[in-house]
């Protein structure tokens, strides 16, 4: 059975991510697992915390976690299994431990920011995004779930030769569940724009990707991120898929142009390669 993991801290941003994850889990017939981690103090001064305040924190978090579980059960009409974990310690370490146990389909995180610009530049989840070996889906604070009709794969030629073919099973699964269409935005950072046929004929491009019948778009920019933002300024997409091993998406320099700022943020699915 597929599992979707959602770290929550009961903020509006995290709650929206949990709602989104519940709807996604229902769409792909997956279980949902909520995890809340109480941060253990590491400074010597903070260690003076008495047992009572700590127990109070645990009790309060347990109540909030149960309330969220009940709300999501109602939201999905009890059609999915929803489990919870309440842990104490380092958030990243505890999420990793749970993921090693569950081998999740995806980890869903919330990210605040009213514009695409702030979404990619100021996300508090960047560390988790670049430090997990599982697909990480980052959901903007005000975004609600809808089917992935059009998926944008943001890449360059090096990604084509490495990570993209390895992600084929997940891409096929998305296509089968949602009837997704794929747009591959290949950003050529060299001075001479590569011919289209060369990309499909080069040794790095594995023929299996042709089964997805993607549309390939070529943009010449000095940076991959600038090419992606230019594409989104003129085209619609329901999901961006990125490969952060070489260039972490949340470290991208973001254009200040009005075209980009007008775009509502969309979810970003990060695949380690």
Residue pairs with C-beta under 8 A, 6 or more apart in sequence:
1 30
1 31
2 25
2 28
2 29
2 30
2 31
2 104
2 105
3 30
3 31
3 32
3 33
3 102
3 103
3 104
3 105
4 21
4 24
4 25
4 30
4 31
4 32
4 33
4 104
4 105
4 106
4 107
4 108
5 33
5 35
5 95
5 98
5 99
5 102
5 104
5 106
5 107
5 108
6 14
6 17
6 18
6 21
6 32
6 33
6 34
6 35
6 107
6 108
6 109
7 14
7 35
7 36
7 37
7 91
7 95
7 107
7 109
7 128
8 14
8 15
8 17
8 18
8 34
8 35
8 36
8 65
8 68
9 36
10 36
10 61
10 64
10 68
11 110
12 141
13 110
13 111
13 112
13 141
14 110
15 68
15 110
16 110
16 139
16 141
16 142
16 143
16 144
17 108
17 109
17 110
17 139
18 34
18 68
18 72
18 108
18 110
19 72
19 75
19 144
19 145
20 108
20 139
20 143
20 144
20 145
20 267
21 32
21 108
21 137
21 139
22 32
22 72
22 75
22 76
22 80
22 82
23 75
23 76
23 144
23 145
24 30
24 106
24 108
24 137
24 145
25 31
25 32
25 76
25 80
26 76
26 79
26 80
27 145
27 147
27 177
27 178
28 105
28 173
28 177
29 80
30 80
30 105
31 80
31 81
31 82
31 83
32 72
32 80
32 81
32 82
32 83
33 82
33 83
33 84
33 85
33 98
33 102
33 104
34 65
34 68
34 69
34 72
34 82
34 83
34 84
34 85
35 84
35 85
35 86
35 87
35 94
35 95
35 98
36 61
36 64
36 65
36 84
36 85
36 86
36 87
37 87
37 88
37 89
37 90
37 91
37 94
37 95
38 57
38 58
38 61
38 86
38 87
38 88
38 89
39 88
39 89
39 90
39 91
40 88
40 89
40 90
41 47
41 49
58 86
58 88
61 86
62 86
65 84
65 86
66 84
69 82
69 84
72 82
73 82
76 82
85 94
85 98
87 94
91 128
92 127
92 128
92 131
95 107
95 128
95 132
96 131
96 132
99 107
99 132
99 133
99 134
103 134
104 134
105 135
106 134
106 135
106 136
106 137
106 269
107 128
107 132
107 134
107 135
107 136
107 137
108 137
108 138
108 139
109 125
109 128
109 129
109 136
109 137
109 138
109 139
110 125
110 138
110 139
110 140
110 141
111 119
111 123
111 124
111 125
111 138
111 139
111 140
111 141
111 265
112 118
112 122
112 123
112 124
112 140
112 141
113 119
113 122
113 123
113 140
113 141
113 265
114 141
114 142
114 265
115 260
115 261
115 262
115 263
115 264
115 265
116 229
116 232
116 254
116 260
116 261
116 263
116 264
116 265
116 266
117 254
117 255
117 256
117 260
117 261
119 140
119 265
120 225
120 249
120 250
120 252
120 254
120 268
121 250
121 252
121 254
123 129
123 138
123 250
125 138
125 250
126 248
126 250
126 251
128 136
129 136
129 138
129 244
129 248
129 249
129 250
129 270
130 244
130 248
130 250
132 272
133 272
134 272
135 170
135 269
135 270
135 271
136 269
136 270
137 267
137 268
137 269
137 270
138 267
138 268
138 269
138 270
139 267
140 264
140 265
140 266
140 267
142 264
143 264
143 265
143 266
143 267
146 238
147 178
147 179
147 238
148 174
148 178
148 180
148 238
148 239
149 178
149 179
149 180
149 181
149 238
150 180
150 181
150 182
150 183
150 236
150 237
150 238
150 239
151 171
151 174
151 180
151 181
151 182
151 183
151 237
151 238
151 239
151 240
151 241
152 182
152 183
152 185
152 228
152 231
152 232
152 235
152 237
152 239
152 240
152 241
153 164
153 182
153 183
153 184
153 185
153 214
153 241
154 185
154 187
154 224
154 227
154 228
154 240
154 241
154 242
154 249
155 163
155 164
155 184
155 185
155 186
155 187
155 224
155 242
155 243
156 186
156 187
156 188
156 189
156 224
157 186
157 188
157 194
157 199
157 202
157 204
158 204
158 246
159 243
159 246
159 273
160 186
160 199
160 202
160 204
160 205
161 202
161 203
161 204
161 205
162 204
162 243
162 273
163 243
163 245
163 271
163 272
163 273
164 206
164 209
164 243
164 273
165 205
165 206
165 208
165 209
166 273
167 241
167 243
167 271
167 273
168 208
168 209
168 211
168 212
170 271
171 182
171 212
171 241
172 211
172 212
174 180
175 182
175 212
181 214
181 215
182 212
182 213
182 214
182 215
183 214
183 215
183 216
183 217
183 231
183 235
183 237
184 214
184 215
184 216
184 217
185 217
185 219
185 227
185 228
185 231
186 194
186 199
186 216
186 217
186 218
186 219
187 219
187 220
187 221
187 223
187 224
187 226
187 227
187 228
188 194
188 218
188 219
188 220
188 221
189 220
189 221
189 222
189 223
189 224
193 218
193 220
194 218
196 216
196 218
199 205
199 216
200 210
200 216
217 231
219 227
219 230
219 231
220 227
221 227
221 230
223 252
223 253
224 247
224 252
225 247
225 249
225 252
225 253
225 254
226 253
226 255
228 240
229 254
229 255
229 257
229 260
232 240
232 260
232 263
233 257
233 259
233 260
233 263
237 266
238 266
238 267
239 266
239 267
239 268
239 269
240 249
240 266
240 267
240 268
240 269
241 268
241 269
241 270
241 271
242 249
242 268
242 269
242 270
242 271
243 270
243 271
243 272
243 273
244 250
244 270
244 271
244 272
245 272
245 273
249 268
249 270
254 260
